[in-house]
């Protein structure tokens, strides 16, 4: 099918079509468009608290663990995900609120709460969720797993033979690495590292009767769940019985405290502030500054203390005093601490208890033909939209970079890397390209949270191979997903591009739902050239042709297009806004959507995580509908459809302050009707009334929908079936 030119694709957006018609740049809107004063005539209580909305998101993850229609080991996996999510929430979001509260910063949230008020609400809501999480494990998942031959048992449940085998394992593998740390006038309270699992032990001297306290750290370099039968380190059996490592240690404390009477043993865990604050304005190498901060991460102040529900009051008081933890930051757990260990159960070889195996398909545009063709030849025929994980990452985006690295006609490769896998073929391809003499630029975002160390490692490997490595812009994270390939074709230079919503990571590309545009469109190639010049040099780029770039252009571009839809609605023309995002928090975008609703524009939002907008309120948002979809794959793509203008955009930016103000983000317009039809199908499936989802009401409550089980459709199953049919 012939490609549609820029001019014809812009005919439905007259204000911008004229600018495109002669190849001119689309000018940015006046700065006042994004610096406007708050809408004072909108109600003050129009926002939902972002932190409580995040906890509601994690509650939806927990609901998947409680959903009996999900395979059993998948439900256990969702319990683990819930626990890991909560760890990061406390290390970053709660830590930030506590820092503001302790330093006396009185900045209120958009919904009017002080940091202390938010912390109080979080503490109460979190305790409710943790109790629900523990009950889901104890009352549902654990007994159902046992019925299927997968058991988590206690030391007292073991047979004599099993105890003997595990005692030998303890003596040979565990005991040598344990270090009991006493607490007394000669031994100060030990430092408790972030997220470490510990045993609080009280012992009594049988002669003098003196009671002492000691801490034993549970090693994190051996499996948390120990196989009871056979090799204790074995994993992946069909029928599996496991003992928790802390239970094994507790049963052998007499080896650690010889001659003492063990009085109490309680598990506890500390979460610390892990949000780095790198001072980028120093006269110092950013890499060195970040490494210094990483070394300090585990020493951050505590923000949460998790304790077992059987912990005595006097032991808890000791921990609170020594750790300097506020009693409001204590989370009481009924059952095992840190259920992220349930990921280990997922390795048990029980296909009958998991989702069917999933193998991504090669996109039809790149499928094998009688005569193999390069990605470049395919893109010369027209743009390609890839939808991961349904479309294979390795045979599309990865192949694009690998072919560019090996193609002698390719002169340069420029790429942003935010997160990638530890054995990344993308990084290997860039190394190969540099060693082959190509000009290779990699913008590695070494401040990608919790991936900093891995990114530093790859940055150094790339530099060693001769790649020009750039660490981003001062004060900004480079979060965009862009790649530019420059190729000599006869007497001309041709540029090929990829702009996506997900990272260049082949592992997460099998788990995260994302879309990406592969194109040879000259205007987009020129845009990425300008963007990389701004990222690597001193260019001050203020406008682009076919892309929106944060921190200056994405919010403005989205709000402008919402305003266009308002004008169309007021003129009696067709209008509408459909968007699929991970988070919707930005007040300017939300207020624009409220204005759209008041003008009669239908607004449909699919949001995976946080949503600060209140839908369905008469006179404010009765035309706004918000739903959330969670499932086997993590819904990660950002897609925008402005119905009246019939413009479709995809990109890396969520509607959050950090994305729109403190990151380099890129959104690109998808114009080819073949590709916009794909995006439309995706949105139609997500918004179908029969699609399983949660619906948000004006009170901030999420309700599962639809209620009739016979009518429920699974969005991801529908997409998978559609992609298989396409293939």
N, C-alpha and C positions, 0 to 999 in steps of 0.2 A: 504493500500500500504506500502510495506517495506520501511524503511528509507534508504537514501543513506548515506554511511559513509563519513567522512571527506575526506578520501583519494580519493575516487572516485569523489567526488564533486570538488576536486582541480586538477583533471587531465588536465583541460584546462588552468591551470595556472602553468606551470612546475616549474617556479622559486620558487614558494611557496609550491608546492605539496610535494617536497622532505622534507622540514622542517616539514610539518604536518604529514608525513607518520609514523614517529616514535614517535609522540606526543611531539616533541620538540617545543619550543617557536619560533615564527617568530621574528627574530631579527629586531630591528629598523634600518632604513637606517642611514648612517653616518650623523651627525649633519649638515654637509655642504649641504645636500640635501635641507634643509629648510632655511639655512642661506645664500643662494647663493646671489651674487650681482644682482642688477636689470639687466634686459635684455636691454643692451644699444643699441643693433641693432634693437630693435623694436621702432616704432615711439613714440615720446614723447606725442602726443595727442591721445593715444589709450584708455583713460578712460573717462567715463561719470561721471560728478560730482554726488556723492552719495546723497547729499541733494536735488538737483534738480530732481534726479531720484525718490526720495521719494515723492516729490510733484507731479510728474507724476503719481505715484501709486495712490495717493489720488484723482487725476483727473479721474482715471479709476473707483474709487468708486463713484465719482460724476456722471460719465457716466451711471452707473447702475440706479441712481436716475432719470436720464433723459430718460431712456429706457422705452418706452411705452408698450413694451411686458411684463414688470414686473408688478405684482399686485400692486395696488396703495399704499397700506399701506407698502408694502415692499420697494417701492421707497421712501416713507417718512422716513423709517428706514435708508436707505442708506444716506439720507441727515443728519440724526443724527450721523451716524457713521463717515461721513466726518468731521463734526464739532468736535467730540471727538478725532479723529485722529490728527487733527490740533492742538488741545490743547496740547496733549502729545508731538508733534513735537516741539512746541515752548518751553515747559517746560524743554525739555531735549536737543534736537539737537541745536536749536537756542541759548539756554542758554549757551551751551558749546562753540559755536562759539563766542558769545559776551564776554565770560570770557577770551578766548584767545586773542581776539582783544584788550580788555581793559588792559590786563596785558602785551601787547606788544609781545606776542609770535608770531613769524613770520613763524611758520610751515605752509607750503602750503599743500593743498589737493593733492591727486594723480593726478588730472587733472591740477595742477599748480596754483590754485587760493589761494589768501590770505584769512584769516577769514573775513576781511572787504569786499572783493570782493564777497565772497559767501553770506554774509548778504545782500548786495545790490541786487544781483540776486534773493535771496529768497524773499525780500520785494516786488520786482516788480511782480514776478510770483505769490506770494501769493495773492496780491491784485486782480490780474486777476481772480484767482480761487474763491476768496470770492465773487466777483461780479457775477461770473457765478453761484455760489451756491445760492446767494440771488435771482437771476433771476429765477432759477429753481424752487425755492419755490414760489415766487410771481406770476410768469407767468404760471406755470404748475401745481405744486403739490397743492397749496392752492385752486385755482379755481376748479380743478378736484375733490378734497376732498369735496368742498362745493356742487358740483353737485351730490355727493353721500350721502349728508346729514351730513357731518362732517365739521364743520365750525370753523374757528378762526376769531372772530370778535372784533371790538373795542367798547369802552364804548359808543361812540356816536351812535352805531348801535343798542343798547339795547332798549327794550320797557320800559315803566315806571314800569311795574310789575317786570321785570327782574332787573332793577336798584335798586328797593326797596329791593329785596331779596339779591342781592349782597352787598348792602350797610350794611344790617344787618350782613351779613357774615364778611365784613370788620371790622365792629365795634366790633364784638365778637371774631373773630379769628386772625385778622391781626393787627389791630391798637395797641393792648396791647404789641406786640413784636417789634414794630418799634421804632427806636431811631434816630431822626434827629440830625445830628452833624453839628453845625454851624462852619464857618471858619471866624475868625476875630482876632484882636490882642490878645484877651483873650482866643481864642480857636484855637489851631494849627490844621493844616490839618490832618484829621484822617488817620489811617493806613487802606489801602484797601487790604483785604486778597486775596489770589490767587483764581482766577476763580469766584470770587463773582460778582453778577450782582448788579449794583448800579444806582441810579438816581442822576444826578447833577441838583440841584434846585437853581434858583436865585429868590429871593423875594425882594420886595420893601416896605419900611415903608411908608404908605399913608400920614403920617404927615410930616416927615422930608424928604422923597423922597430918603433916602439912600438905595442903593441896596446891598444886602448881598448874600453870597453863602452858601449852605448847601449840605451835602451829606446824602442820605437815602439809606441804604442797603436793597435790596430785600431779604426777608428771604429765606433761602435755606432748611428749615425744613417743608415747606408746599408745596403743589403741585404748580408747575409753571403755569400749564394750569388749569383754574378753570371752572368746569362744570356750564354752565349758567342756565340750566333748572333743577329743582329738587334740590337735595342736592349738593351744590357747590363742595363738596369733592368727589362726586360719580365718579366712572370710570367704563368703560366696558359696556356702553349702546350701542344699535345698532345705534341710531341716536344721534349725540352728537354735541353740540355747546360749544365752549370754549372761555374764555377771558384770556389774559395773565395777570399774577399777577402784573407785573409792570404797566400795563395799569389801573388796579383797584386802585393801590396805587396812581398813578398820578392823578386819578379822585377825590381823597379824600385828597389831600395835604392841603386843608384848615383846616382839622382837626389837622394836625401836625403844621401848621404855622398860628395859629389863629390871625386874625387881620392884616395879611400881604397880599399884592397883589402878586400872583404867576406870575412871569415874564417868566421864561423858565424852561422846564423840559427835560432832555436828558439822555438817558441810556448810560452807559459805563461799561467796564469790563477790568480788569487787569490780565495778565498772568505773573507769576513769575518763576524764576529759581527754579525747584524742583528736580534737579539732586543732589542726596546726595553724599557727600564726607566723608566717614567714615575713620578715621585714625586708621587702623588696627594694626599698629606697636606699638601703645601705650601699656603700662602695664595696660590694662583696659579690662574688660569683653566686648566682642563684642556686646552682647545684650544691655548692658547699653549704649555703644557708639552709637549704631543705634537709640535707643530710644531718645537720646539727639538730634541727627541730625533730626529725624522726627519732634520733637517739633519745630525745626527751619525752617522746609520746607516752611511753609506758609509765612515766613518772608524773603524769597529770593528776590533778586533785580528784578525789573520789566523787562520783555523782550518783552512785547506786550501790547498795549493799543487799545482796540476795542471801537469805538464810533459810535453812530447813525449818519446817514448822514445829519440829520437836526441840528446837534450841531453847535452853533454859534462859530465864531472865538475866541471871548474873553473867552468863557468857555473852549474851547480846549486849549488855551494858558495857562490858569490857571492850568488845569490838567497836562499839560506837565511840567510846572514849579514845581508844588508841588510834582508830582510823580517822577520827574527827569527822564523823558522818552525822548528819542531821537525822533524827528519828523519822522525819517525813520521807527520807530517802531509802528507808528499809522496805524491801519487798519480801513478803513471807511466801514461800513456795511449798505447796503440799505435794511432795513427791520429789523425784530427782531434780537437781539443779541442772541448768544448761541442757535442754533437750535438743540442742543442735546436734548432739551425738547421734540422734536417730538417722542422720545421713548414713551412718555405718550400716544400719539395717538394710538400707536401700541396695547395698552390694550383695545381699543374699540372693542366690540364684533361684528366684521364684517368679518366673515370667507370668504365671497365672495371677499374681498379686500386683502387677504393674500395668501401665498403659501398654498397648501393643507397640512393638518397635517401630520407630519412625525413621525413614530414610528420605532426605530431601531429594527432589527431582531436579534434573537439569532444565533450566528454562528453555522452552522450545526454540528461542532465537539462537541459543548456543548448543543445541543438540547436535549430535554427530550426523554428518551427511556423507554422501559418497565421496565427496572431495572436502576434506577438512579445511575450514576457513578460520582466519584469525578473528579475534574479538573486534579488531579495528575494521575489518571488512564488513562485519555485521553492523557496526554502528554507523558506517557510511550509508547504509540503507535506511536507517531510522533509529530513533531512540528506543531504549529498552528499559522497562520498569521491572526490577526484581523485588520479590516479596519473600523475605526470609521468615521462618525457616522452610517454608513450603518450596521456594526456589533455592537450589543449592548455592551456598556462598562460595564453595571451593571451585565450582565450574562457572562462576560468573565474575564476581568482584575479585576474588583471589586470582583467577585465571587472567583477568585484565592486568593486574599488577605483574604477575609472573611473565606474561607474554611481553609486556613492556620492557621488563628487565632483560629478556633474552633477544629482543628484536633489534638487529643492527641499525635499523632506520630510526629508532627512538633516540632522541637527543637528550631528553631530560624527563625526570619524574619528580613531582612535588606532591607531598602528602602530609596530612595531619594525622597524628597518632595520639589518641586519648587513653584508650585501654586496649591491650592486645594480649594474646595468650603467651604462656611461658615459652612455648616452642613455636613461635609465630612464623608461618611460612611467608607472611607479608614482610616481616623484618628480614628474613633470609633473602627474599627477592630483591629488596632494596640494597642489601649488602652485595648481592651478585651484580646488580646494575652498576653500583659504584666501582666495583672491581673490574667491570668491563669498560670503564671509562666514561660512563654516562654522567651527566650532571644530576645529582640526586640531592634533594632537600627533604628533610624530615622534621616537621615541627612536632616535637615530643612534649606533651604536657606532663611534666614531672610532678605537677601538683594535683593530679587526679587522685582523689581521696582514697586511701587504703591500697592504692596501686603505686604509690610513689617509689617504693624500693625497686619494684619490678621495672618501672619506666626508667629509673636511673641506670639500671643494669643495661637495658636495651639501648639507651642513649649512648652509653660509652661503647657498646659493641658497634653501633652504627658509625660513631666518630672514628673508631679504630679502622673501619673498612673504607674510610674516605668520604662518608656521607656528610653533607653539610647539615649539622644538627642545630636547630634553633629551639630555645626553651620557652617561647611564647612572649607575650607582652607584659610589661610590668603592671601589676594591679588587675590583670585579667587572666582567666583560664581560657585556653583555646579548646572549646568543646565541639566545634564543628567537625563533620565527617566529610572530608573533601580530598580528592585526588585529581591531579592534572598530569597528563602525559603529552609531551611535545614530540611530534614525529615528522621527519622529513619525507615528503611524498613528491618526488620529481623536483620541480623548481619551487614548490610551495611548502609552507609549514602548516601542519594540521594539528589541532588540539583536541584531545579526547578527555572526557571528564567523568568523574563519579561524584555524586552528592547524595548522601544518605542520612538516615535517622539513627543508625546504629553503628557501633564501633567496628573497627577492622579486626575482629576477633573471631576466628573460625569456630571456636568452642561455643561462645555465647550466641553465635549466629544460628546454632541448632536449637537454642532454647528461647531466644528472644524473638518476638515478632517485630520486624522492621521492614522498611521499604527503601529502595535506592534507585536513583536515576543514572543510567549510563547514556552518555550523549556525545555527539560530535558537533553540536550546535555551536557555531562560531561566537555568538553573543555570550553564551555561558562560558566558553573557553576564554574569551576576553575578560569576563568577570573574575574567573578564578586566577587569571594572570595578575590582575590588579589586586586581588585579595592577598595572594602570596607575596607580592611586592610590599604590601602594607605590613604583613606579618613578619617578614624577614628583614625589611629595611626601614626607611623613615618616611615612606609615602603616607600621606594623609588622605585616604580615599573617602569621599563623602557620598558618592552615589554610584549605583551599578545599573546594569541593563536588565538582567533577568533574575537577580537574586536579591534577597534582603539580608543584611548583615547586622548582627548585634555587636556592640551595645548601642549603636545609633539608629539602626534601621528596622529591626524586626517588630518591636512594639509599635512604632509609628506606622509601619506598613500594614500590620494587622488591624490597628484601630482605624486607619484611613479606609480600609476595605469594609470594615463594619459600618462606618459612616456612609460609604457609598450605598450599602444595602438599605440603610435608613432612608436615604434620599429616594431610592427606587420605590420603597414601600409607601412613602408619603406621596409619591407621584402616581400611585396606583399600579405600579409595575410589579412583576414577580420579584420576590426577594427571599433571602434565607441565609443562614449561617450554619454550617455543620463543621464541627471540629473534633478531632480525636487526639488527645494529649495524655501525658502522664500526670500532670498537675495543672490546676487552674487556680492561681493565687493572686496574680498581679491585679491591683485595684483598678488601674486605668483600663485594662482589657475588660475586667468584670463590669465596670461602670458603662463602658461602651456597649456591652451586651445587654445591660439593663435598659439603656436608651433604645437599643434596637427592639427589645421586647415591647417597650412602651409605644413604639412607632408601628407595631404590628408585624415585625419581622419574626418569623419562626426560627428559633435557635435550638439546635440539637447538639448536645455535648456528650462525648464518650470520654470519661476520665478514669484512668486506672487507679490513681492514688488520691492525692489531696484535692479537695474542691472547696474553695472559700465562698463560692456563689450560692445564693439561696434561690432555688427555682420555684415557680408556681405560686408566687405571692401576687395577689390581685393588685393591679395598679403599678406594679414594679417588674415582675418577672413571670407573669402568667403564660407567656409565650416561650418560655425557656424550659427545656426538658434535659435532665442530666441522668446519665446511667453509668454504671461501672461494670466492666467485664474482666473476670479473672479466670484462668484456666491452666491447662497443661503448659502453654507457652506464655511467657511474660509479655503482655501487650505493651509495646515500647514505641511504636511508630507515632509520629506527629503528622497529621494530615488536616488540611484546612480546605473547605469548599465554600466559596462565596457564590451563592446560587444565582442571584440576579446578574452578576457579571460573568458567571460560569467560569470562575477561576479556581484552579486546584493548585495547592502548594504543599510541599513536604519539606521537612527540615529537622534540625537537631534541637530546636529550642522548645522548652516547655514555657508555659505562661507563668513564670516565676521571676521575682526580682533578680535572683542570682543569674538566671539565664539571660534576661533582657538588659541588665545593667552591668554585670561583672564578668561576662563571658563573651568570647567570640563565637557566635552562632551563625549558621547559614540556613536560609530557607530558599527553595528554588521553585519556580512555577513549572508545572507539568502541563504542556500544551497539546501534545499529540492526542487526538481523539481516541486512538486505540488505548493509550495509557490512562487517560482520564476515565475511560469506561471501566478499567480495572479498579481504579480508586473508588469510583462510584459503587461498584459491586461490593467492595470491602465495607464502605460506609453503610450501604443498604443492609448488609448482613448484620452489622453491629447494631443498627437502629431498628431492626425488624421487631415488632411487638412480641413475636414468639421466641425471640432469642433470650436465653438464660442470662440474667444480669441482676444487678441491684439498682434500684431507682431511688434517687435523692428527693426528699420533700422539703418544703419551706422551713421546717423546724430543724433541719440538719440531720434527719434520721434516714438511714438507708434500709430499704425494704427489698427482700428478694422478689423477683418477678420473672416470668408470669407465674401465677399461683396454680394454674391447671397443669399438672405434670404431663398430660397427654399432648399438650400443645408446645412443650418446651423444645427449642432447637439449641444446639450448641454451636456458637459462632465459629469456633476454631475447627470443629468437625466439618461444618459446612464449607469453610475455606479450603480445608484439606481435600475434600471431595471435589471441589471445583478445580483445584490445581491439578489433581490427578486426571480429571476429565480433559483439561486443557493439554496435558502432556501426551 
